[in-house]
Amino acid sequence: MRVVVAEDLFLLRDGMVRLVESLGHTVVAAVDTGPATLAALLGERPDVAIVDVRLPPTFSDEGLQAALAARREIPGLPVLILSQHVEQLYARELLADGHGGVGYQLKDRVLDAGQFLDALNRVAAGGTALDPTVVAKLLGRPLRADPLAALTERERSVLALMAEGLSNAAIAARLFLSEGAISKYTTTIFAKLGIAADDDTNRRVRAVLTYLGAESRDDAD
């Protein structure tokens, strides 16, 4: 894969570059500011980008803003946000733009290289990879807007884990259910959300985006 890394801390940026390249991928740009991030994303059009939220010059939300701007120009550009903070407003905008290929991981909760690379691969493949803390921030309030009101508590739990990017087998293990039961739940979720038959990856992404988009509209009411 061709990868862009946007991180202002030298040691962390250099460590990510070395990790990614040790697995045979190519880092086409390693940048440390918001403007440089946007330029790299638009210029390189990477297979996936790793972007910190708070970058120079103001250390507010330059990285996330650069990711949003790049995805407006290149819909579906895969971006894995790696941050110490959950920026709810812009995170919702990033996740609800109608495309997959989005992840949001918290730096202090990435415990090993395998976890990090799994998230990177899922995002590059067009899926989602959200830290449970991010999911809780974005989806923690009861959902009142249709069509999500039709989902049962168990179905919402399954959908929240889908948002983390977990497979049916991983969701089954987390909820202490059989993989067959989770498959039935996901089929029911797709039906209730009005998501027509398509390849399973696209249906899962669309279900997650519908879920997050409805919560965002609910907050605006």
C-alpha positions in Angstrom: 0.0 0.0 0.0 1.0 3.6 -0.5 0.6 5.4 2.8 0.7 9.1 4.0 1.6 9.7 7.6 0.6 13.0 9.2 1.9 13.4 12.8 3.7 16.4 14.3 5.7 14.5 17.0 9.0 13.3 15.3 9.5 10.1 17.3 5.9 8.9 16.8 5.9 9.9 13.1 9.3 8.1 12.5 8.1 5.1 14.4 4.9 4.8 12.3 6.9 5.2 9.1 9.3 2.4 10.2 6.5 0.1 11.2 4.5 0.6 8.0 7.6 0.1 5.8 8.8 -2.9 7.7 5.6 -4.7 6.4 6.4 -3.9 2.8 4.2 -0.8 2.4 5.5 2.5 1.0 5.3 5.8 2.9 4.9 8.3 0.1 4.8 11.3 2.4 5.5 11.9 6.1 4.2 15.4 7.1 3.8 17.4 10.3 1.3 20.3 9.6 -2.3 20.7 8.4 -1.5 22.4 5.1 1.2 19.8 4.3 -1.3 17.0 5.1 -3.9 18.3 2.7 -1.2 18.8 0.0 0.1 15.2 0.5 -3.4 13.7 0.4 -4.4 15.5 -2.8 -1.1 15.2 -4.4 -0.3 11.5 -3.6 -3.8 10.1 -3.4 -2.6 7.3 -1.1 -4.2 3.9 -0.6 -4.6 5.0 3.1 -3.6 7.9 5.3 -2.7 8.0 9.0 -3.7 11.4 10.3 -3.4 13.1 13.7 -6.2 15.5 14.6 -4.2 18.3 16.2 -1.4 19.6 13.9 0.5 22.9 13.5 0.1 25.7 13.1 -2.7 26.1 15.7 -2.8 22.5 17.1 -6.6 22.5 17.1 -8.2 20.3 14.4 -6.0 20.9 11.3 -5.5 17.2 10.6 -9.1 16.3 10.7 -10.0 19.3 8.6 -7.4 18.3 6.1 -8.9 14.8 5.9 -12.4 16.2 5.4 -11.2 18.6 2.7 -9.3 15.8 0.9 -12.3 13.4 1.0 -14.5 16.1 -0.5 -12.1 16.2 -3.4 -11.5 12.5 -3.5 -14.7 10.7 -2.1 -13.8 7.6 -0.2 -10.1 8.4 0.3 -9.2 6.0 3.1 -8.2 7.9 6.3 -7.3 6.5 9.7 -7.5 9.2 12.3 -5.0 8.6 15.2 -5.4 11.0 18.1 -5.5 11.5 21.8 -8.9 13.3 21.5 -12.4 12.6 20.2 -13.5 15.7 18.2 -17.2 14.8 18.0 -18.5 17.3 15.5 -15.8 16.8 12.8 -15.7 13.0 13.5 -19.4 12.8 12.8 -18.9 14.7 9.6 -16.1 12.5 8.5 -18.0 9.3 9.3 -21.3 10.4 7.8 -20.1 11.7 4.4 -21.6 8.8 2.6 -18.4 6.8 2.0 -16.5 4.1 3.9 -12.7 3.9 4.4 -12.7 5.7 7.8 -11.1 4.8 11.1 -10.7 6.7 14.4 -8.3 5.2 16.9 -7.1 6.7 20.2 -3.3 6.7 20.7 -3.3 5.6 24.3 -5.6 2.6 23.4 -3.5 1.2 20.6 -1.8 -1.6 22.5 0.2 -3.5 19.9 1.3 -3.4 16.3 -1.2 -6.1 15.3 -4.2 -4.0 16.5 -2.9 -0.9 14.7 -2.2 -2.7 11.4 -5.5 -4.5 11.5 -7.3 -1.1 11.7 -5.1 0.3 8.9 -6.0 -2.7 6.6 -9.7 -2.5 7.3 -9.8 1.2 6.5 -7.7 0.7 3.3 -10.2 -1.9 2.2 -13.1 0.6 2.5 -14.3 -0.5 5.9 -14.5 1.2 9.3 -12.2 0.9 12.4 -13.5 2.8 15.3 -12.2 2.6 18.9 -15.0 1.7 21.3 -14.5 5.0 23.2 -15.1 6.9 19.9 -18.2 4.8 19.3 -19.5 5.5 22.8 -18.9 9.3 22.3 -20.7 9.3 19.0 -23.5 6.8 19.7 -24.0 6.9 23.4 -27.3 8.7 23.5 -30.6 6.8 22.9 -31.5 6.8 19.2 -35.0 8.3 18.5 -34.9 9.0 14.8 -36.4 6.6 12.3 -35.4 4.1 11.0 -33.1 3.3 13.9 -36.0 3.3 16.3 -37.0 -0.1 14.9 -33.7 -1.6 16.1 -33.7 -3.7 19.3 -31.1 -3.1 22.0 -29.3 -6.2 20.8 -29.3 -5.1 17.2 -27.9 -1.7 18.3 -25.2 -3.5 20.2 -24.3 -5.5 17.1 -24.3 -2.4 15.0 -22.0 -0.5 17.4 -19.5 -3.4 17.2 -19.8 -3.4 13.4 -18.8 0.3 13.6 -15.6 -0.7 15.3 -14.9 -2.8 12.2 -15.3 -6.2 13.9 -16.2 -9.3 11.9 -19.2 -11.4 12.6 -16.9 -13.9 14.4 -15.4 -11.2 16.5 -18.8 -9.8 17.4 -20.0 -13.2 18.3 -17.1 -13.7 20.7 -17.6 -10.2 22.3 -21.4 -10.9 22.9 -21.0 -14.6 23.8 -23.3 -15.6 20.9 -22.9 -17.9 17.9 -21.6 -16.6 14.6 -24.8 -17.8 13.0 -26.9 -15.7 15.5 -24.8 -12.6 14.6 -25.3 -13.3 10.9 -29.1 -13.3 11.5 -28.9 -10.1 13.4 -26.9 -8.3 10.7 -29.4 -9.5 8.0 -32.2 -8.1 10.2 -30.4 -4.8 10.7 -29.8 -4.4 6.9 -33.5 -5.1 6.3 -34.7 -2.6 9.0 -32.4 0.1 7.7 -33.6 -0.5 4.1 -30.2 -1.5 2.8 -30.7 -3.6 -0.3 -28.6 -6.7 -1.1 -25.1 -5.8 -2.1 -21.7 -7.2 -1.2 -21.4 -7.6 2.5 -18.6 -5.0 3.0 -20.6 -2.3 1.4 -23.8 -3.2 3.3 -21.9 -3.1 6.6 -20.3 0.3 5.8 -23.7 1.7 4.8 -25.3 0.5 8.0 -22.7 2.1 10.1 -22.9 5.4 8.3 -26.7 5.4 8.5 -26.4 4.8 12.3 -23.9 7.6 12.8 -25.7 10.0 10.5 -29.0 9.5 12.4 -27.3 10.2 15.7 -25.8 13.3 14.3 -29.2 14.6 13.1 -30.6 13.7 16.5 -28.1 15.9 18.3 -29.0 18.8 16.0 -32.7 18.6 17.0 
